[in-house]
Amino acid sequence: MDAFSHFDAGEDPLLHCRSYREWLDLKTGRRLSVSGASRGRDRNDDRPGISPVDIADHNSRTAMGLLRRFGPLTRQELSRHLGLTEPAITGIMRRLADAGLVSGKKRPTTAHYTALEFSLRADAAYSLGIRLGAHGGEAVVMDLAGRILQQRAFTKPEEIKEAVLHIRHAAGLSGRLLGCGIALSAGALDRKVIEDSLELDVGPLFFLDDTEAAVNAERMLGIGDREGGLVIVIVDETVRAGLLIGGRPFRGVHGLAGQIGDMRSGVDGASLNEVATLASLKEYLAAHPGETDGWVAIAARHLHEAVLAISGFIAPGAILIGGALPDDVFEAIIARLSRERDDKIRDLVIAPWIPCVRRASFPWAGVAVGAALRPFSDTLLPAERP
């Protein structure tokens, strides 16, 4: 039986594909295996072998990521980024164009030769992203090109539905809504409660930790995949870190990697959750109205100990910080951390492996942005294998 035979005559089967993997299966008619027989592969299959379909999926996913990150690119530019021949790039772009995900046009130039450049069709698909913590969050709608079209904050979980309805209506979506990524922090609601609160047809729901959402936002749309990886520290009611190592979020055993809030340091032996959180800042301001210098000094000293520990074990290419603190407080912490770093290098050891801490590329560490990116990677293209 032909791979297309279960569709009505004259009906385009590509319109019914739920994912790029399904579309590619229809185009090839079968999966390649050692025996040549059709064989699917479970997405959780962690065996190291890579099939031709895996390779095609990876190259297509990477090409789309480059177009989302850098905007329109020519065959030559994609070839340089991917390390593939221009004919191979032509094949990838043709497959994506046939799927309605990419379009091409001549690049405006005064030169005699005008190259064809490719870009994502921003209106081909959309996704929702929700950041949800113990005290509210925000919802965003994103197009395929990675642009945030609408966003809305909420203070109570019961307001999620209203926020989603508002941004969907305001954005005027014209393409497919692929699903909704929901990034949760510690102390957030149970997933079943969230599903009941949403009560909307938004497609499949994709739950992930807020730290993972933050590192994915930086990798795909922020500073990129730095050599050595990156670490992003999130500060709100707790202090925690997301780790990107080898181009993938590192979760550790039971997903507990990056839980640095209970780390104790300094002569006072205080934990980060005790001295470097939004709650501790509010408590300090209640006792010292309008004055934050004292709190910043204590918080930065303890955060710097965590930076030293992370740098010593992982040596990441970048350490970022973001979350719920006011912008001026974050800037004061970063300035103090820079002084702490300089003092440590001058007085103790020459340690160039201690990176300067920087602000995250997006407000609130990009958690909602990373959540909105998840439906694209899990629906239009297959998720990366663990």
Summary of the structure (lengths in Angstrom):
residues: 386
radius of gyration: 23.3
end to end distance: 33.8
largest distance: 77.6
contacts: 1240
relative contact order: 0.12
helix: 44%
strand: 20%
